[in-house]
Structures are given as C-alpha cells and as structure tokens.
Amino acid sequence: MNILQELYYGNIGEVSRKRNPKFTPNINKELALYNDICKLLNKEQKELFEKFLDLCAENHGNELEDTYIQGFKTGLLIAFESTKIEL
C-alpha cells in the first residue's frame, strides 16, 4: 500500500473527518427497502442481488479511494505551483 492509501484508510495519524451536515444517511429507510425487495425475490434471485450489491459496494469503495488520492495529488500540485508565483 502506498502512503496515500495508508492516509486514506486512516493508518497514518488521527484523522478527524467531519461529516457534511447536509448528508444524513437514512439507514432505516435503506434497510426497509432492502427487506421489501428481498420479499419479492426467490432464493436464486436474492443470491444474484446480493452479489450485485457486493460488487457495487466494492466498486464504490475503489472509486472513493481513487478520488481521494487524485484530490490529494491535485492539492499538492496546487501547492507546488503556488511556490512559483511571485508576489
């Protein structure tokens, strides 16, 4: 794992991340909807749906990690470029 991945996963120092107050996950609604969907599915369909959800979660996690690293790199490039600016 590289240093940015270590930082992303919280393995370096204590990172206090504040949640955006506009974003409030509604776990109860998600769980209720999940249960409603599962009631409509047979065993084979439910297994396929679970595989789909697992793949979506994995892909989303990978995208978040990549976005975090790219954002960090962009921030460093901005900082580097700002040292070239004459005031």
Distance bins in CASP14 RR format, pairs under 12 A and 6 or more apart:
PFRMAT RR
TARGET T0000
AUTHOR 0000-0000-0000
RMODE 2
METHOD distances of the structure
MODEL  1
1 7 0 0 0 0 1 0 0 0 0 0 0
1 8 0 0 0 0 1 0 0 0 0 0 0
1 9 1 0 0 1 0 0 0 0 0 0 0
1 10 0 0 0 0 0 1 0 0 0 0 0
1 11 1 0 0 1 0 0 0 0 0 0 0
1 12 0 0 0 0 0 1 0 0 0 0 0
1 65 0 0 0 0 0 1 0 0 0 0 0
1 69 0 0 0 0 0 1 0 0 0 0 0
2 8 0 0 0 0 1 0 0 0 0 0 0
2 9 0 0 0 0 0 1 0 0 0 0 0
2 11 0 0 0 0 0 1 0 0 0 0 0
2 12 0 0 0 0 0 1 0 0 0 0 0
2 65 0 0 0 0 0 1 0 0 0 0 0
2 69 0 0 0 0 1 0 0 0 0 0 0
2 72 0 0 0 0 0 1 0 0 0 0 0
2 73 0 0 0 0 0 1 0 0 0 0 0
3 9 0 0 0 0 0 1 0 0 0 0 0
3 10 0 0 0 0 0 1 0 0 0 0 0
3 11 0 0 0 0 1 0 0 0 0 0 0
3 12 1 0 0 1 0 0 0 0 0 0 0
3 69 0 0 0 0 1 0 0 0 0 0 0
3 72 0 0 0 0 1 0 0 0 0 0 0
3 73 0 0 0 0 0 1 0 0 0 0 0
3 76 0 0 0 0 0 1 0 0 0 0 0
4 10 0 0 0 0 0 1 0 0 0 0 0
4 11 0 0 0 0 0 1 0 0 0 0 0
4 12 0 0 0 0 1 0 0 0 0 0 0
4 65 0 0 0 0 1 0 0 0 0 0 0
4 66 0 0 0 0 0 1 0 0 0 0 0
4 67 0 0 0 0 0 1 0 0 0 0 0
4 68 1 0 0 1 0 0 0 0 0 0 0
4 69 1 0 1 0 0 0 0 0 0 0 0
4 70 0 0 0 0 1 0 0 0 0 0 0
4 71 0 0 0 0 1 0 0 0 0 0 0
4 72 1 0 1 0 0 0 0 0 0 0 0
4 73 1 0 0 1 0 0 0 0 0 0 0
4 74 0 0 0 0 0 1 0 0 0 0 0
4 75 0 0 0 0 0 1 0 0 0 0 0
4 76 0 0 0 0 1 0 0 0 0 0 0
5 11 0 0 0 0 1 0 0 0 0 0 0
5 12 0 0 0 0 1 0 0 0 0 0 0
5 61 0 0 0 0 0 1 0 0 0 0 0
5 62 0 0 0 0 0 1 0 0 0 0 0
5 64 0 0 0 0 0 1 0 0 0 0 0
5 65 1 0 0 1 0 0 0 0 0 0 0
5 66 0 0 0 0 0 1 0 0 0 0 0
5 68 0 0 0 0 1 0 0 0 0 0 0
5 69 1 0 0 1 0 0 0 0 0 0 0
5 72 0 0 0 0 0 1 0 0 0 0 0
6 12 1 0 1 0 0 0 0 0 0 0 0
6 13 0 0 0 0 1 0 0 0 0 0 0
6 15 0 0 0 0 0 1 0 0 0 0 0
6 65 0 0 0 0 0 1 0 0 0 0 0
6 68 0 0 0 0 0 1 0 0 0 0 0
6 69 0 0 0 0 0 1 0 0 0 0 0
6 72 0 0 0 0 0 1 0 0 0 0 0
7 13 0 0 0 0 1 0 0 0 0 0 0
7 14 0 0 0 0 0 1 0 0 0 0 0
7 15 1 0 0 1 0 0 0 0 0 0 0
7 17 0 0 0 0 0 1 0 0 0 0 0
7 65 0 0 0 0 0 1 0 0 0 0 0
7 68 0 0 0 0 1 0 0 0 0 0 0
7 69 0 0 0 0 1 0 0 0 0 0 0
7 71 0 0 0 0 0 1 0 0 0 0 0
7 72 1 0 0 1 0 0 0 0 0 0 0
7 73 0 0 0 0 0 1 0 0 0 0 0
8 15 0 0 0 0 1 0 0 0 0 0 0
8 17 0 0 0 0 0 1 0 0 0 0 0
8 61 0 0 0 0 0 1 0 0 0 0 0
8 62 0 0 0 0 0 1 0 0 0 0 0
8 64 0 0 0 0 1 0 0 0 0 0 0
8 65 1 0 1 0 0 0 0 0 0 0 0
8 66 0 0 0 0 1 0 0 0 0 0 0
8 67 0 0 0 0 1 0 0 0 0 0 0
8 68 1 0 1 0 0 0 0 0 0 0 0
8 69 1 0 0 1 0 0 0 0 0 0 0
8 70 0 0 0 0 0 1 0 0 0 0 0
8 71 0 0 0 0 0 1 0 0 0 0 0
8 72 0 0 0 0 1 0 0 0 0 0 0
9 15 0 0 0 0 1 0 0 0 0 0 0
9 61 0 0 0 0 0 1 0 0 0 0 0
9 64 0 0 0 0 0 1 0 0 0 0 0
9 65 0 0 0 0 1 0 0 0 0 0 0
9 68 0 0 0 0 1 0 0 0 0 0 0
9 69 0 0 0 0 0 1 0 0 0 0 0
10 16 0 0 0 0 0 1 0 0 0 0 0
10 17 0 0 0 0 1 0 0 0 0 0 0
10 65 0 0 0 0 0 1 0 0 0 0 0
10 68 0 0 0 0 0 1 0 0 0 0 0
15 68 0 0 0 0 0 1 0 0 0 0 0
17 68 0 0 0 0 0 1 0 0 0 0 0
19 25 0 0 0 0 1 0 0 0 0 0 0
25 31 0 0 0 0 0 1 0 0 0 0 0
26 32 0 0 0 0 1 0 0 0 0 0 0
26 33 0 0 0 0 1 0 0 0 0 0 0
27 33 0 0 0 0 0 1 0 0 0 0 0
27 34 0 0 0 0 0 1 0 0 0 0 0
28 34 0 0 0 0 0 1 0 0 0 0 0
28 35 0 0 0 0 0 1 0 0 0 0 0
29 35 0 0 0 0 0 1 0 0 0 0 0
29 36 0 0 0 0 0 1 0 0 0 0 0
30 36 0 0 0 0 0 1 0 0 0 0 0
30 37 0 0 0 0 0 1 0 0 0 0 0
30 53 0 0 0 0 0 1 0 0 0 0 0
31 37 0 0 0 0 0 1 0 0 0 0 0
31 38 0 0 0 0 0 1 0 0 0 0 0
32 38 0 0 0 0 0 1 0 0 0 0 0
32 39 0 0 0 0 0 1 0 0 0 0 0
33 39 0 0 0 0 0 1 0 0 0 0 0
33 40 0 0 0 0 0 1 0 0 0 0 0
33 53 0 0 0 0 0 1 0 0 0 0 0
34 40 0 0 0 0 0 1 0 0 0 0 0
34 41 0 0 0 0 0 1 0 0 0 0 0
34 46 0 0 0 0 0 1 0 0 0 0 0
34 49 0 0 0 0 1 0 0 0 0 0 0
34 50 0 0 0 0 0 1 0 0 0 0 0
34 53 0 0 0 0 1 0 0 0 0 0 0
35 41 0 0 0 0 0 1 0 0 0 0 0
35 46 0 0 0 0 0 1 0 0 0 0 0
37 45 0 0 0 0 1 0 0 0 0 0 0
37 46 0 0 0 0 1 0 0 0 0 0 0
37 49 1 0 0 1 0 0 0 0 0 0 0
37 50 0 0 0 0 0 1 0 0 0 0 0
37 52 0 0 0 0 0 1 0 0 0 0 0
37 53 0 0 0 0 0 1 0 0 0 0 0
38 45 0 0 0 0 1 0 0 0 0 0 0
38 46 1 0 1 0 0 0 0 0 0 0 0
38 47 0 0 0 0 0 1 0 0 0 0 0
38 48 0 0 0 0 0 1 0 0 0 0 0
38 49 1 0 0 1 0 0 0 0 0 0 0
38 50 0 0 0 0 1 0 0 0 0 0 0
38 53 0 0 0 0 0 1 0 0 0 0 0
39 45 0 0 0 0 0 1 0 0 0 0 0
39 46 0 0 0 0 1 0 0 0 0 0 0
39 49 0 0 0 0 0 1 0 0 0 0 0
40 46 0 0 0 0 1 0 0 0 0 0 0
40 49 0 0 0 0 1 0 0 0 0 0 0
41 47 0 0 0 0 1 0 0 0 0 0 0
41 48 0 0 0 0 1 0 0 0 0 0 0
41 49 1 0 0 1 0 0 0 0 0 0 0
41 50 0 0 0 0 1 0 0 0 0 0 0
41 52 0 0 0 0 0 1 0 0 0 0 0
42 48 0 0 0 0 1 0 0 0 0 0 0
42 49 0 0 0 0 0 1 0 0 0 0 0
43 49 0 0 0 0 0 1 0 0 0 0 0
43 50 0 0 0 0 0 1 0 0 0 0 0
44 50 0 0 0 0 0 1 0 0 0 0 0
44 51 0 0 0 0 0 1 0 0 0 0 0
45 51 0 0 0 0 0 1 0 0 0 0 0
45 52 0 0 0 0 0 1 0 0 0 0 0
46 52 0 0 0 0 0 1 0 0 0 0 0
46 53 0 0 0 0 0 1 0 0 0 0 0
47 53 0 0 0 0 0 1 0 0 0 0 0
47 54 0 0 0 0 0 1 0 0 0 0 0
48 54 0 0 0 0 0 1 0 0 0 0 0
48 55 0 0 0 0 0 1 0 0 0 0 0
49 55 0 0 0 0 0 1 0 0 0 0 0
49 56 0 0 0 0 0 1 0 0 0 0 0
50 56 0 0 0 0 0 1 0 0 0 0 0
50 57 0 0 0 0 0 1 0 0 0 0 0
51 57 0 0 0 0 0 1 0 0 0 0 0
51 58 0 0 0 0 0 1 0 0 0 0 0
52 58 0 0 0 0 0 1 0 0 0 0 0
52 59 0 0 0 0 0 1 0 0 0 0 0
53 59 0 0 0 0 0 1 0 0 0 0 0
53 60 0 0 0 0 0 1 0 0 0 0 0
54 60 0 0 0 0 0 1 0 0 0 0 0
54 61 0 0 0 0 0 1 0 0 0 0 0
55 61 0 0 0 0 0 1 0 0 0 0 0
55 62 0 0 0 0 0 1 0 0 0 0 0
56 62 0 0 0 0 0 1 0 0 0 0 0
56 63 0 0 0 0 0 1 0 0 0 0 0
57 63 0 0 0 0 0 1 0 0 0 0 0
57 64 0 0 0 0 0 1 0 0 0 0 0
58 64 0 0 0 0 0 1 0 0 0 0 0
58 65 0 0 0 0 0 1 0 0 0 0 0
59 65 0 0 0 0 0 1 0 0 0 0 0
59 66 0 0 0 0 0 1 0 0 0 0 0
60 66 0 0 0 0 0 1 0 0 0 0 0
60 67 0 0 0 0 0 1 0 0 0 0 0
61 67 0 0 0 0 1 0 0 0 0 0 0
61 68 0 0 0 0 1 0 0 0 0 0 0
62 68 0 0 0 0 0 1 0 0 0 0 0
62 69 0 0 0 0 0 1 0 0 0 0 0
63 69 0 0 0 0 0 1 0 0 0 0 0
63 70 0 0 0 0 0 1 0 0 0 0 0
64 70 0 0 0 0 0 1 0 0 0 0 0
64 71 0 0 0 0 0 1 0 0 0 0 0
65 71 0 0 0 0 0 1 0 0 0 0 0
65 72 0 0 0 0 0 1 0 0 0 0 0
66 72 0 0 0 0 0 1 0 0 0 0 0
66 73 0 0 0 0 0 1 0 0 0 0 0
67 73 0 0 0 0 0 1 0 0 0 0 0
67 74 0 0 0 0 0 1 0 0 0 0 0
68 74 0 0 0 0 0 1 0 0 0 0 0
68 75 0 0 0 0 0 1 0 0 0 0 0
69 75 0 0 0 0 0 1 0 0 0 0 0
69 76 0 0 0 0 0 1 0 0 0 0 0
70 76 0 0 0 0 0 1 0 0 0 0 0
70 77 0 0 0 0 0 1 0 0 0 0 0
71 77 0 0 0 0 1 0 0 0 0 0 0
71 78 0 0 0 0 1 0 0 0 0 0 0
71 79 0 0 0 0 0 1 0 0 0 0 0
72 78 0 0 0 0 0 1 0 0 0 0 0
72 79 0 0 0 0 0 1 0 0 0 0 0
73 79 0 0 0 0 0 1 0 0 0 0 0
73 80 0 0 0 0 0 1 0 0 0 0 0
74 80 0 0 0 0 0 1 0 0 0 0 0
74 81 0 0 0 0 0 1 0 0 0 0 0
75 81 0 0 0 0 1 0 0 0 0 0 0
75 82 0 0 0 0 1 0 0 0 0 0 0
76 82 0 0 0 0 0 1 0 0 0 0 0
76 83 0 0 0 0 0 1 0 0 0 0 0
77 83 0 0 0 0 0 1 0 0 0 0 0
77 84 0 0 0 0 0 1 0 0 0 0 0
78 84 0 0 0 0 0 1 0 0 0 0 0
78 85 0 0 0 0 0 1 0 0 0 0 0
79 85 0 0 0 0 0 1 0 0 0 0 0
END
